[in-house]
Amino acid sequence: MSEQKKYFLTKEGLKELEKEYQVLKELRNAKTRGEAPNLLESEDLNPEYLSFQEDLEFLETRLTELENILENFALIKKPSKAEANKIGLGAMITVKVNGDKDEFTLVGTLEANPALGKISDESPVGSALLGHKVGDEITISSPVKTIYKIKKIRYD
């Protein structure tokens, strides 16, 4: 039996997924309690029925995904004092890239959103930075060679 993948989540990310799960369950229950369109409209398949079925299939697929995540997650915790000087999940990192300052938080894949300053631990930059300390320079060649100089690491 293969080991299930662990999904690393912040407390906020977990709350959002739990909320989405509840909303989708309620929506599925409302759809299945209501009147389903007739399968046939004269001698043709009813397009409303097909749309209804597609919606239900999408809901079921997403609910199954969420159940898997909620059964196999690990909360991102603040590291011990001894580990707080290294980059790990949940770290807020300040770096210098091509002379410019950049800040982002290292999160699990499910919460990654570069536009909001959240990068995945599985991304090229995120995985390269893991375990490094202030002052380290990391070179990433994806697709252009870029040097990241770590200026600051903090955990909230």
C-alpha positions as CSV (number, residue, x, y, z in Angstrom):
1,M,0.0,0.0,0.0
2,S,1.5,3.3,-1.1
3,E,1.7,6.2,1.4
4,Q,-0.8,9.0,0.9
5,K,0.6,12.4,-0.1
6,K,0.6,14.9,2.7
7,Y,-0.9,18.3,2.0
8,F,0.7,21.1,3.9
9,L,-1.7,23.8,4.9
10,T,-1.7,27.0,7.1
11,K,-4.6,27.4,9.6
12,E,-6.1,29.9,7.2
13,G,-5.8,27.5,4.2
14,L,-7.4,24.7,6.2
15,K,-10.4,26.9,7.2
16,E,-10.9,27.9,3.6
17,L,-10.9,24.3,2.4
18,E,-13.3,23.2,5.2
19,K,-15.6,26.1,4.3
20,E,-15.6,25.2,0.6
21,Y,-16.3,21.5,1.5
22,Q,-19.3,22.5,3.6
23,V,-20.7,24.8,0.9
24,L,-20.3,22.2,-1.8
25,K,-21.9,19.5,0.4
26,E,-24.9,21.8,1.0
27,L,-25.1,22.6,-2.8
28,R,-25.0,18.9,-3.7
29,N,-27.7,18.1,-1.1
30,A,-29.9,21.0,-2.5
31,K,-29.4,19.7,-6.1
32,T,-30.2,16.1,-5.3
33,R,-33.3,17.0,-3.2
34,G,-34.7,19.3,-5.9
35,E,-36.5,18.2,-9.0
36,A,-34.1,16.7,-11.6
37,P,-35.0,17.6,-15.2
38,N,-36.5,14.8,-17.2
39,L,-34.1,12.5,-19.0
40,L,-35.9,12.8,-22.3
41,E,-37.5,15.7,-24.0
42,S,-39.7,14.1,-26.7
43,E,-37.4,11.6,-28.2
44,D,-34.1,13.6,-27.6
45,L,-32.0,13.8,-24.5
46,N,-32.9,16.9,-22.5
47,P,-30.0,19.4,-22.5
48,E,-31.1,20.6,-19.0
49,Y,-30.7,17.0,-17.8
50,L,-27.2,16.7,-19.3
51,S,-26.2,20.0,-17.7
52,F,-27.6,18.9,-14.3
53,Q,-25.6,15.6,-14.5
54,E,-22.4,17.5,-15.4
55,D,-22.9,19.8,-12.5
56,L,-23.4,16.9,-10.1
57,E,-20.3,15.1,-11.5
58,F,-18.2,18.2,-11.0
59,L,-19.5,18.6,-7.4
60,E,-18.8,15.0,-6.6
61,T,-15.3,15.2,-8.1
62,R,-14.4,18.3,-6.1
63,L,-15.9,16.9,-2.9
64,T,-13.8,13.7,-3.3
65,E,-10.7,15.9,-3.8
66,L,-11.5,17.9,-0.7
67,E,-12.2,14.8,1.4
68,N,-8.8,13.4,0.3
69,I,-7.0,16.6,1.3
70,L,-8.9,16.9,4.6
71,E,-7.9,13.3,5.5
72,N,-4.3,13.8,4.6
73,F,-3.2,17.3,5.6
74,A,-0.5,18.5,8.0
75,L,-0.6,21.9,9.5
76,I,2.3,24.2,8.9
77,K,3.7,25.0,12.3
78,K,6.2,27.5,13.6
79,P,9.7,25.9,13.8
80,S,11.7,25.5,17.0
81,K,14.1,28.3,17.9
82,A,17.0,26.2,16.6
83,E,15.3,25.8,13.2
84,A,13.9,29.3,12.9
85,N,17.0,30.6,11.2
86,K,16.4,28.3,8.2
87,I,13.9,28.5,5.5
88,G,11.0,26.1,5.9
89,L,7.3,26.0,5.3
90,G,5.5,29.1,6.6
91,A,8.7,31.2,6.4
92,M,8.3,34.8,5.3
93,I,11.4,35.5,3.2
94,T,13.0,38.7,2.1
95,V,15.4,38.3,-0.8
96,K,17.4,40.5,-3.2
97,V,16.9,39.5,-6.8
98,N,18.6,41.3,-9.6
99,G,19.2,44.3,-7.3
100,D,15.5,44.4,-6.3
101,K,14.0,43.4,-2.9
102,D,11.2,40.8,-3.0
103,E,9.2,39.2,-0.2
104,F,7.1,36.1,-0.2
105,T,5.9,33.3,2.0
106,L,6.7,29.7,1.5
107,V,3.5,27.5,1.6
108,G,2.3,24.1,0.5
109,T,1.2,23.7,-3.2
110,L,-2.5,24.0,-2.5
111,E,-2.1,27.6,-1.1
112,A,0.5,28.8,-3.6
113,N,-0.5,32.1,-5.2
114,P,2.4,34.1,-6.6
115,A,0.2,37.2,-7.1
116,L,-0.4,37.2,-3.4
117,G,3.3,36.6,-2.5
118,K,2.8,32.9,-1.7
119,I,5.1,30.4,-3.4
120,S,5.0,26.7,-3.3
121,D,7.6,24.6,-1.6
122,E,7.6,22.4,-4.7
123,S,8.2,25.3,-7.1
124,P,11.8,25.7,-8.5
125,V,12.4,28.8,-6.3
126,G,10.7,27.4,-3.2
127,S,12.4,24.0,-3.3
128,A,15.8,25.7,-3.9
129,L,15.4,28.0,-0.9
130,L,14.3,25.3,1.6
131,G,16.9,24.8,4.4
132,H,19.0,27.9,3.5
133,K,19.9,30.8,5.9
134,V,20.2,34.6,5.8
135,G,23.2,35.5,3.7
136,D,23.0,32.5,1.5
137,E,23.0,33.0,-2.3
138,I,20.9,30.6,-4.3
139,T,21.2,30.3,-8.1
140,I,18.2,29.1,-10.0
141,S,18.3,28.4,-13.7
142,S,14.6,28.2,-14.7
143,P,14.6,29.3,-17.6
144,V,16.9,32.3,-16.9
145,K,19.8,32.1,-14.4
146,T,18.7,34.2,-11.3
147,I,20.5,34.7,-8.1
148,Y,18.5,35.0,-4.9
149,K,20.3,36.5,-1.9
150,I,18.5,35.8,1.4
151,K,18.2,38.9,3.5
152,K,15.6,38.0,6.2
153,I,13.6,35.0,7.4
154,R,10.8,35.3,9.9
155,Y,7.9,33.2,11.1
156,D,4.6,34.5,12.5
